[in-house]
Amino acid sequence: MDIFKLDKTYDFVSKIPNAVKFSLLLIVISIGSIAYHGGPNWGVEFTGGTELQVKFPTGPEVKYIRESLEAQGYEAEAVQQFGLASDHEYLISFSPKVVSFDQIQDFKQKLNDVIATTPEYAGAQIQRIDYIGPKIGKELIQKAILSILLACVGILIYLVFRFELGFAIGAVIALFHDTIITLGAISIADKEFTLAIVAALLTVIGYSVNDTIVIFDRIRENMSKSLQKNFGTIVNEGVSQTLSRTILTGVTVFIVLIPLFFLGGAVIHDFAFTLIIGVLVGTYSSIFVASAFVVYWRKRKSAEDS
Amino acid sequence: MRKVSRGWVLTIVFISLMSLIFLAPTFAGDNLPSWWSKVFPSKGIRLGLDLKGGIFLLLGVQVNESVEVELNSINEIIKNDLTKSRALVKSSNINGSTLTLNFYSKDDLDKALTAANDNFSNVASISANDLSINIQLNSEYIKELKKNSLAQVKQVIENRIADFGLIEPSIQTTGNDRILVQVPGASQKDRERIVDLIRKTAVLEFKIVNAAGITEDIILQGQGVSSKDELAAKNLEIHPGETGNQNENFFLTEDIAKVTGESISDARISFDNFGRPAVLFRFKGEGAANFGDLTGENIGERLAIVLDGNVKSAPVVNDKITYEGTITGTFTPEEAKDLALVLRSGSLPVPVAVEQERSVGPSLGQDSIDSGRTSMIVGGILVLLFMAFFYRLQGIVADIALLLNMLFIMGFLSAFGVTLTLPGIAGLVLTLGMAVDGNIIIFERIKEELHIGKTPLAAIEAGYSRSLWTILDANITTLLTALILFWFGTGPIKGFAATLSIGIISTVFSNVIVARLITNYFYRDKEISTVSI
């Protein structure tokens, strides 16, 4: 079964100017959203603080939980429902400036007391407690940024070694493109930027470069076959020949991401969301950013040569 | 090309068998015969704390404090030495890694200088001017002090947790000043107790009570002084009281204890005359003699039992006591048990702060496992169906390779003892989707080769050989990001990176070797005119 005719060559190169505009628009929207929200919505791992996940047997109102916390002298930064409504799970978070580790220990005690004495809460359980000191948070932010940059540098070096410089730069530009737009989507969806999201972003980077390399490989192969051909034509042929694979692999990855998104539970939900956006953008960028840059790079080089 | 390489077949059968053996405990659980675990050491896939429930604590050990502790003890040693030779230190203070001693006379200074040079010249640089001596610890020695204090803290925490009786605790040092404690599968109550247990400095001191009062001011007035500093000059100190007596919120005692908990040999829970929980302790060797002296000289006085700066009880000394004593107070039985435990395990040499706590209840973990399993099964079936539908016979080849791939990945996970975490499960599901990429690359290539007129077998041959480097290039870069993630991550994220890395390696193997072999097997001895693709 074929989705595209095998010998048909689609003209991608002529669409590059529009693609560049489209990408720039997405990047502007992404950066705009991140700036509008005052930076990423850092999760508790990065800001430091405490997050408690409490499961109630019935669904008390968020306001009610808030009030009974305040009655104990604790003002939570956020009380929000977590996962599906039928789970009656809530996240209660505190920022570290308000609550120290000792206070959290005390709070845990009081929360247990409240659960024991409030009939509506009978049977409630503290399912998870995450406390992250401010020092750790800062270290993790540095490490997260460093790991993404390191991944890009590592990929750049490998690609310079295996391909030409222009290909390597194109792939890395595509990576930045994907990372920024995925971050933008997270920001627009108002999702928390957690460690799991960093893991998802690095996976997106891995996927995107994987996708790019398959196309580059074919372009390189075609270059050695037909030296006289116009470079734009070579790129068009390479992209067209690998188009079925690009789409099919995208589809199989999507097929597994959809159940993760809907069935994987609350933590995995955001992780899957990031990957879904990343896979879409990564597939697009392999053709319209990475390959497009190679066309530009070649053109500039041949202009310099002549 | 239709040869089915016997070597590879054997390799694949071997890896499959090993994977099954390593995985047996995961799926069969307790149904395995008892000899199994003796013959095969694997315990199956190890679940992370986020799946099994448990507690993860990152402790910051304040190793810098060990410098001050050391300088204080140097100060004590020199003072004691001088008392013997009838000399006097006017005052002393500590600034960073330097101890400064001030003297009234040149004569006293010379005696102190001799004492200092005799005892500490190998660990500190000692200089004198006018009427003061500076003792500055060497940087090498400071490094050693810090290292030792980290090791001591680790030892104490190990003792405490081992004593608590939990299964499979893991205690590691990370970096120069951190300790990572992971205890799987503890109940909420136990998790809370562990946190308290670890954080307790557990310095026990025995001090004779000077006075007790409702407020600090009353005690200060009683001494005719206006501030705590003036009290310190008189070698006195105020401790908060936790005896349960409302009239004695504060106690006045001497500042340095003659007897401390360091020489306790054993401690256990007992009950006082009213049947309330208490802690019984025993001294060993010199500690017993010192305690005997202290109580013998102070019959009729009150003895404060001070734990981490708070007076737990202050009984009247009726007799000389040498070997045992009891700490009473307002304990619950659990508190008394935990206090006995920390007294047995010794005190922390330097303070410890919790920098990160992650504590997960077992039910949450089970929910995660269930939803992870569901999404994996659904995703897996969809991919299998998609490949079979789209690529027909070759799709089924890819499906067989994918199933074997999953078996290998899980087998590797248990063989290498990689911890499976919640993001790790997500990584596995993702691998399901990405794993067939290699097959797709190859199959699309075969189609092209057929299209340009190659014979079926030549097309298959070309499809596999031409795609090899594409697959390798694409996966090496992905592996690179997974390894970086492994380096960067802690806990769950590390599990994800490990799962992803193993997945990538196993996938390349499945795409390039396993699928190829199965294809060859299908076409082993017939001349084919079409490829089902």
Interface residues (C-beta under 8 A of the other chain):
Chain A: M1 D2 L6 D7 Q53 K55 F101 Q105 K108 Q125 I126 Q127 R128 I129 D130 Y131 I132 G133 K135 I136 K143 A144 L146 S147 L150 A151 G154 I155 Y158 L159 R162 L195 A196 V198 A199 L202 T203 I205 G206 Y207 V209 N210 D211 I213 V214 D217 R218 E221 Q241 T242 S244 R245 L248 T249 V251 T252 V253 F254 I255 V256 L257 I258 P259 L260 F262 L263 G264 G265 V267 I268 F271 A272 L275
Chain B: L58 G60 Q188 E192 V195 D196 A353 V354 E355 Q356 E357 R358 S359 V360 G361 S363 L364 D367 S368 S371 G372 T374 S375 V378 G379 G380 L382 V383 F386 M387 F390 Y391 R392 L422 P423 I425 A426 G427 V429 L430 L432 G433 M434 V436 D437 I440 I441 E444 K447 E448 H451 R466 W469 T470 D473 A474 N475 I476 T477 T478 L480 T481 A482 I484 L485 W487 F488 G489 P492 I493 F496 A497 L500
